[in-house]
Amino acid sequence: MIAHVAWRLSRRAAVNLWRAPLPSLVSVLTIALALFLGMSFAIGLAFARSLLVSWGAQASITLYLDPATTDDQARALLARVLESEPDADAVYVDRAQALRRLRVDLGDLAGALDGLAQNPLPPTIEVTPRGSPEPAVVRVIAAQLQRLPQVAQVDYGREWLDKLTALGRSLRGFGLGSLIAVLGAALLVVANTIRLAVYARRDEIEIMKLVGATDGYVRMPFLLEGALQGLLGAGLALGSLAAADRWFLPRVQQAFVFASGVAAPQILLSHALLLLGIGALVGLFGSWLAVARFLRT
C-alpha cells in the first residue's frame, strides 16, 4: 500500500515537471551549474595540491646537529627519529656529504670553497613525512624533533608553510562562499519554479483541502518534484564532470608540460552519491520553502 502511494506521488511529480518543461529545465540547469562549479573547484584544489607535491613542495624537516656530534651519535639519533616517526623517512647527511652537495649546488662557483681551512657545515638528518601532511602536522613533528639531544636547530620551511596555509585558507574560503552563493541562487530558482506550479494548481489544491486532504498530502508531490529536479541537475553535473575528465583534462595536461606527470583526481562512487544527495536536498528544500509559504496564506 505504501509503495503504491509512493509510486503514485512520484509519477504525479514527474507529470507535473513534464507539464511545465521550461521552468523545470531552468531549475535543473541552475542546480547542475551550481554543483558543477562546486565540484570543479574541489577537483581543481586537489589537482593543485598534487602539482605542488610533484614540483618538490613535499614537506621536509631538516635537523641541524651540533658540530661536535660524532657519526655514531648521529646514526643512533637517526634510529631514534625513525622509531618516533614511523610515518616518515629519514636519512643522515654527514659533514663531508653536505659539503659535496654544496659544491654541486654552487656549480661554477664551487671553486670558492677550496680556500676553506675546515668544513663549516654541520651534520644533518633530513626527515620527510610520507603523504601530504597538513602544515599544522609538520609543525608538531618539528617541535617534537627539536627536543631531541644533539639537535641544534630545526628547519621545516616555516615561511613557505605559512604562505601555503594562507593560500589554502583563502582558496577554501572563496570556494565555499562561491558555492553557497550559487546554491542559494539555485534554491531561489527552484522555489520560484515550484511556487509557479503551486499557484497554477491552486484551485485543485483548495478542492483537495476542502475534502479533507492534509498539508502533508498536498505538499508531498511538490517536494518530490523539487527533489527530482535536484537529482536531474546532479546527474547532469556528474555527466559534465565525467566528460571534462575524459576529454578536457587530458588535453590540458598535454598542453602544459609541467602538469603532464600529475594524475588528475578521480570522481569516486562516494563523490557521485554525495553530489546526488546534495542535489536532491537543494531541490527538496527549495520546494519546501515554496509550498510552506503557500499553505500559510
C-alpha positions in Angstrom: 0.0 0.0 0.0 2.8 2.4 1.0 4.8 1.5 -2.1 1.7 2.1 -4.3 1.1 5.5 -2.8 4.8 6.5 -3.2 4.7 5.4 -6.8 1.6 7.5 -7.5 3.1 10.5 -5.9 6.4 10.1 -7.8 4.5 9.7 -11.0 2.5 12.7 -10.3 5.6 14.8 -9.6 7.2 13.6 -12.9 4.0 14.5 -14.8 4.0 18.0 -13.2 7.6 18.5 -14.4 6.5 17.5 -17.9 3.6 19.9 -17.9 5.9 22.9 -17.2 9.1 22.0 -19.1 10.7 25.4 -19.4 10.7 26.4 -15.7 11.7 22.9 -14.8 14.5 23.0 -17.2 15.8 26.3 -15.8 15.8 24.8 -12.3 17.6 21.7 -13.4 20.2 23.6 -15.3 20.7 26.0 -12.4 21.3 23.2 -9.9 23.6 21.4 -12.4 25.6 24.6 -12.8 25.9 25.1 -9.1 27.1 21.6 -8.4 29.4 21.5 -11.4 31.1 24.7 -10.3 31.5 23.4 -6.7 32.8 20.0 -7.7 35.2 21.6 -10.3 36.6 23.9 -7.7 37.2 21.0 -5.3 38.9 19.0 -8.1 41.0 22.0 -9.0 42.2 22.3 -5.4 43.1 18.6 -5.3 44.9 18.9 -8.6 46.9 22.0 -7.5 47.9 20.2 -4.3 49.2 17.2 -6.4 51.0 19.6 -8.7 52.8 21.3 -5.7 53.9 17.9 -4.4 55.2 16.9 -7.9 57.3 20.1 -8.0 59.0 19.2 -4.8 56.7 21.0 -2.4 56.7 17.9 -0.3 57.1 18.8 3.4 60.6 18.3 4.6 62.2 18.8 8.0 66.0 19.3 8.4 67.6 18.7 11.8 70.9 20.5 12.1 73.1 18.7 14.7 75.7 20.0 17.0 79.0 20.2 15.0 80.6 18.1 17.8 78.2 15.2 17.1 80.1 12.0 16.1 78.9 9.7 13.3 77.9 7.0 15.8 75.8 9.5 17.8 74.2 10.8 14.7 73.3 7.3 13.5 71.9 6.5 16.9 69.8 9.7 16.7 68.6 8.7 13.2 67.4 5.4 14.6 65.6 7.2 17.3 63.9 9.6 14.8 62.7 6.7 12.7 61.3 5.0 15.8 59.5 8.1 17.0 58.2 9.0 13.5 57.1 5.7 11.8 55.2 7.6 9.1 58.3 9.4 7.9 61.5 8.7 6.0 64.9 10.0 7.4 68.5 10.0 6.1 71.7 11.1 7.8 73.9 13.5 5.9 77.4 13.8 7.3 79.6 16.9 7.0 81.6 15.7 4.1 78.4 14.7 2.1 76.9 18.1 2.9 80.0 19.9 1.5 79.8 17.8 -1.7 76.1 18.7 -2.1 77.1 22.4 -1.7 79.7 22.1 -4.4 77.2 20.6 -6.8 74.7 23.4 -6.0 77.2 26.1 -6.5 78.3 24.8 -9.9 80.9 27.1 -11.5 81.3 28.9 -8.2 82.3 25.7 -6.3 86.0 26.8 -6.5 85.3 29.4 -3.8 85.1 26.5 -1.3 88.7 25.5 -2.0 90.1 28.1 0.3 88.3 26.8 3.4 90.5 25.7 6.2 87.9 23.3 7.5 84.4 22.1 6.7 81.9 24.7 8.2 78.8 22.6 7.6 77.1 20.7 10.4 75.8 17.2 10.1 72.1 16.9 9.4 69.2 14.5 9.5 66.6 15.0 6.7 63.1 13.9 7.7 60.4 13.6 5.0 56.9 12.8 6.2 55.0 10.4 3.9 52.0 11.5 2.1 51.0 15.2 2.2 50.5 16.2 5.8 48.9 19.5 6.8 51.2 22.3 7.8 50.0 22.1 11.4 51.1 18.4 11.5 54.5 19.4 10.1 54.9 22.0 12.9 54.1 19.5 15.6 56.6 17.0 14.2 59.3 19.7 14.0 58.6 20.7 17.6 58.9 17.2 18.8 62.2 16.6 17.0 63.6 19.9 18.3 63.7 18.4 21.8 66.0 15.5 20.8 69.6 15.6 22.0 72.3 16.8 19.7 69.7 18.8 17.7 70.9 22.4 17.5 68.3 23.8 15.1 65.2 22.6 13.1 64.3 24.0 9.7 61.0 23.0 8.1 60.3 25.9 5.7 58.1 27.8 8.2 57.7 30.8 5.8 56.7 28.6 2.9 54.3 26.6 5.1 52.7 29.8 6.4 52.2 31.1 2.9 50.8 27.8 1.7 48.4 27.7 4.7 47.2 31.2 4.0 46.7 30.4 0.3 44.8 27.2 1.0 42.6 29.0 3.6 41.8 31.8 1.1 41.0 29.4 -1.7 38.8 27.3 0.6 37.0 30.4 1.8 36.5 31.7 -1.7 35.3 28.4 -2.9 32.9 27.9 0.0 31.5 31.4 -0.4 31.0 31.0 -4.1 29.4 27.6 -3.7 27.0 29.0 -1.1 26.1 31.9 -3.3 25.4 29.6 -6.3 23.5 27.1 -4.3 21.4 29.9 -2.8 20.6 31.1 -6.3 19.6 27.5 -7.2 17.3 27.4 -4.2 15.6 30.6 -5.2 15.1 29.3 -8.8 13.7 26.0 -7.6 11.4 27.8 -5.0 10.1 30.2 -7.6 9.5 27.3 -10.1 7.6 25.3 -7.6 5.7 28.4 -6.5 4.5 28.9 -10.0 3.4 25.3 -10.2 1.5 25.7 -6.9 -0.3 28.8 -8.0 -1.2 27.2 -11.3 -2.9 24.4 -9.4 -4.3 26.4 -6.5 -7.9 25.6 -7.4 -7.1 21.9 -7.3 -5.3 22.3 -4.0 -8.2 24.2 -2.4 -10.6 21.4 -3.5 -8.3 18.8 -2.0 -8.2 20.8 1.3 -12.0 21.0 1.3 -12.4 17.2 1.0 -10.0 16.7 3.9 -6.5 16.4 2.4 -3.8 17.1 4.9 -1.0 19.6 4.4 1.5 16.7 4.2 -0.5 15.0 1.4 -0.8 18.3 -0.6 2.9 19.1 0.0 4.4 15.7 -0.9 4.1 15.8 -4.7 5.7 19.2 -4.8 8.6 18.1 -2.6 9.1 15.1 -4.8 9.0 17.4 -7.8 11.8 19.5 -6.3 13.9 16.5 -5.3 13.5 15.1 -8.8 14.7 18.4 -10.2 17.7 18.3 -7.9 18.6 14.7 -8.9 18.3 15.6 -12.6 20.6 18.6 -12.0 23.1 16.5 -10.1 23.1 13.8 -12.8 23.7 16.5 -15.4 26.6 17.9 -13.4 28.1 14.4 -13.0 27.8 13.8 -16.7 29.5 17.1 -17.4 32.3 16.3 -14.9 32.8 12.9 -16.5 33.0 14.4 -20.0 35.5 17.0 -18.8 37.6 14.3 -17.0 37.7 12.2 -20.2 38.2 14.8 -22.9 39.2 18.2 -21.4 41.7 17.3 -18.7 44.0 15.1 -20.9 44.3 17.9 -23.4 45.2 20.4 -20.7 47.9 18.1 -19.4 49.2 17.7 -22.9 49.2 21.5 -23.5 51.1 22.2 -20.2 54.2 20.0 -19.9 54.6 20.8 -16.2 51.3 19.1 -15.4 51.8 16.1 -17.6 53.1 13.9 -14.8 50.4 14.7 -12.3 47.4 12.3 -12.2 44.1 14.1 -12.2 41.8 13.4 -9.2 39.2 10.8 -9.9 35.5 11.0 -9.2 34.7 8.1 -6.9 31.3 6.5 -6.3 31.1 8.1 -2.9 31.6 11.5 -4.6 28.8 10.8 -7.1 26.4 9.7 -4.3 27.3 12.8 -2.3 26.6 15.1 -5.3 23.3 13.4 -6.0 22.3 13.8 -2.3 23.2 17.5 -2.3 21.2 18.0 -5.5 18.2 16.2 -4.0 18.4 18.3 -0.8 18.7 21.6 -2.7 15.5 20.7 -4.7 13.7 19.4 -1.7 14.4 22.5 0.4 13.5 24.9 -2.4 10.2 23.1 -2.8 9.5 23.1 0.9 10.0 26.9 1.0 7.6 27.5 -1.8 4.9 25.1 -0.6 5.2 26.2 3.0 4.6 29.8 2.1 1.6 29.0 0.0 0.0 26.8 2.7 0.4 29.6 5.3 -1.6 32.0 3.1 
